[in-house]
Amino acid sequence: MRNEKENTKYQELAEKYEAINKMLENRLQEEIAKNKEKDLILIQQAKMAAMGEMIAGIGGQWRQPVNSLLMLIQDIRAALEYGEINGQYVDRFTRESMIQLENMSRTFNDFRKFYKPNLEKNLFSVSEAIEDALSIFSICLKNHGIQVEFMYRGQQIAYGYPNDFSQIVLSLLMNARDSFVEKDIKNRKIIIKICESDKCITAEFKDNAGGIEPFLLAKVFDPYFTSRRHGTGLGLYMSKTMLENMSGNISIENNGEGVSVSISVPKVTSAVRPELNPI
């Protein structure tokens, strides 16, 4: 009789523990979902801030072709008055106009590709992803007198989200640009190099923008933390989150003249589906 009561008691306790475990597991899953949603919101905020930079960049890149088109259009009136409009003139006008329009179209296509969402992981060239970010931000870098040295270019193929990787690179370039400007650094330089190990590909971004106070280094990946006057505090947090989503990582340290930021992504291995092609 006693054994039956004890068994019943143990069974009741086991059921209670199971119910508690299930409740805790449900709460844990809810918190994970909330944190994931929070990360997505923060990443979207950072992307919107970066998009503003890109729109300004497009304006800079379009200024020259727009001016060239204006000059071509204005020349039509003078050519008409002097009787210079003939087949050769029309051919030249058409050819030069198309060159300028193609340049503008290329810039827009780069921007659209840059912000196209990645729904699935793919093979991609790390150097090409870096070049995409550099090309769309080149005018801004040039306007601020920032020289970029990109070393060890090649076709190191990684596995992840290529557009996200390019956005991370863009965020690092923006951070360096802001540091150069705020600290009024002369002879501004960013050195980018790529190295690889058996398991990952690492891109290192080294600048001479003065570095970060050592006691702040542990906080740079916290959301909304920034040491800059007009910073959002989302760039490095977004970069860390994006890299973790593709099983990568990011680290930052002072190098004496500035900071060195290393971003690593998984290298393509035999475990990756062979039918995927590089982007």
N, C-alpha and C positions, 0 to 999 in steps of 0.2 A: 504493500500500500504506500509505504514511504517512497519507494523507488518511482512509483507512478507520479506522485506529487512532485518529486524532484525533477523528473523528466518533463512534466508539464511546465514547471517553473523555468527550467532551462530553455524549453521551446519558446516560452513567452519572451524570455530575455533575448533569445536569438532573433526572434521576429522584431523586437524593439530595436536591437542593434542594426538589423538589416534595414529597417525603416529609416533610422537615423542616418546610416551610411548612404542610402538612396537620396535622402533629403540633402545631405551635404554634397553629394555628387552633382545633384541638380543645381544647387547654388553655385558650385564651382564652375559648371558649364555656363551658367548665366553670367557670372563675372568674366569668364573668358570671352564670351560673346560681346559683353559690354566694352571690355578693353580693346577688342578687335575693332569694334565700331568706332571707339574713340580714336584709335590709331588711324583709321581710314579718314576720319574727319580732319585730323591734324595734317595728314599727308595731303589731303585735298586743299587745305588752307595754304600749305607751303607751295603746292603746284600753282595755285592762283597767283601767289606773290611772284613766282618765277615767270608766269605767263605775262605779267605786266612788264617784266624786264625784256621778254622776248618781243612783245609788241613794239616796245621802244626800239629794240634792235632792228626789227624789220623796217621801222620808219627810217632809221639811219641808212640801212642798206638800199632802200628804195629811193633815197633822195637823189643820188647820182643818175640812175636811169630815168627818173621823172624829169629831171632838169634837161637831160639829153633829148627826151621826147618833146619837151616844150620848145627847145631850140629848133628841132626838125620841123615842128608844126609852124613855128613863126617864120621859118625860112620859105615856106610855101608862098606866102604873100609877095615877098621880094622876088622870088623866082618867077611868079606869074607876071609881075610888072616888067621884068627884064626879058620875058619870053624864053626863059630857060627850062620850062617844063616840057619835057619830051620823054620818050621811052626810057632813055638812060637815067634821067633824073628820077622817074617813078621807080625804076628798079633799085636805085641806090636808096631812095627814101624807104621803100618797103624793106630792103635788107637790113638797114640800120635800125629801123623801128622794131623789127622782129627780134633783133639781138637784144635790145633793151627790154622788151616784153618777156623774152625767154629768161633773162636774168631775174626779173621780178617774179615770174612764175616759179623758178627754181627755189627762190627764197621762201615763197609761200609753201611749196611742197615740203621743204625741209622742216618748216615750222609744224605743218600738219602731221608729218611723220613723227616728229619729236614728241607730240602730245597724244598720239594714237595709243589707246590703252592696250597693255599686254594681258591677254586672258590666259595664255598658256606659256609655260617655259619653252624656250627654243635655244638652239645653238646660235651663237653670235660671236663676231670678232670683237674683242675688247678694244683693239686699236681703232677700228672703224666707229665703234660707239663713242670713243673719246673724240675722234675727228668730227663726228656729227655735232657734239656739243661745242667744240672749238669753232666750227664753221659758222654756227648760228650766233655765237657770242664774240666773233672776231672783231667786229666794228667797235664794240664797247671796250674790248681789251686795247685795241689800237688807240682809241680816243683818250684812254687813261695812261698811255705810254707804258703798257705792260708787255714785255717781251716773253714769248712762250717758246721753250725748247722741248720738243717731244722726242724722246730718245727710245731706241730699241723698238721701232715700229715693225709690225709683222702681223701674221694671221693667227695669233693665239686665240683658240676657240674655247669659249666658256659656255656654260649652260645656265640659263636664267631668263631674266626679262630685259632685253636690250634697251628698250626705251626708258625703263626705270634706271638702268645703269647710266644712260646718257644724262638723265635728269640729276642723278647724284653728282656726276662730273660737273654739270652746270652749277649746282649748288656750291661745290668747292671753289669753282672759279669766281663766283659771286662773292664768297667769303673773302677770298684773297684780294679781289678788287676793292672791297670795302675797307679792308685793313690797310692797303696801300694808301687809299685816299684819306682815311681818318688820321693816319699817323704821318702823312705827308712824306712818304718814303721816296727817295730818289733811286734811279737805276733799278726800276722795278722788274723783277724776273720770276717766272714760274717754270720749274723744270719738272717734266713728266717722264717717267720711265716705267717700263713693264718688265716684270720678271715672273717666272713660273716655277712651281715645284711639282712633285708627283701628283698632288691632289688639287691645287688651286693656282689661279692666275692673280697676280697682285699688281695693281697700278699705284705708284707712289707720286704724290703731288707735293713738291717742295717749293716754298716761296721764301723771299727775304723781306717779309712784311713786318718784322719785329717780334713775332711770337706772342704767346699767351702767358699771362701770369701763372706760375706753377700751381698755386692753390686753386685756380679755376679749371684746370685740366680735367679734374674728376667730375665736373658738372656740365661739360660742354655738350653732352648727349642728352641732357634733361630737356623735356619740352618747355618751351617759352623762356629758357635761360639764354641770355645773350650779354656779351660785354660791349657790344656796339651801341652807339647812340640811337640809331634807327633800325636796329635789327629786330626780326620777329622771334628769334629763338627757336625756329622750327627746322631750319636747314639741316643741321647735323642730326637732329632727332629723326627727321624724315629719312635721311640717308641710312642711318642705322637700322631703322625699321624695314626699309626696302631691301637692304642687303640681307637681313635675317630672313626675309620672305623667300630669298633665293639661296638660303644656306650659306651666305657669305658673312663677312664681318668687316669692321672699320676700326682703325686705331689712329691716334693723333699724339704727336709729341713735339716739343720744341727742338730745333736743330741748331740753335746758336744765332742765326740771322732771322729766322722766322719759324714756321711750323712745317712739319712733314705729316701728311695724311696718307695712310695706306688703306686701300679698299681691295678686298679679296673676294673672288667668286669661284665656285667650283669649276674645275677643269673638266673637259669632256673625257669620259672614260668609256669602257666597253659596256658599262651598265646603262648608259644613255641609249635611248631607242635609236637604232642605226638609220631609220627612215627619215629622221629630221635633217634638214639642210641648213647650212649657215645663212643668216640674214645679212 
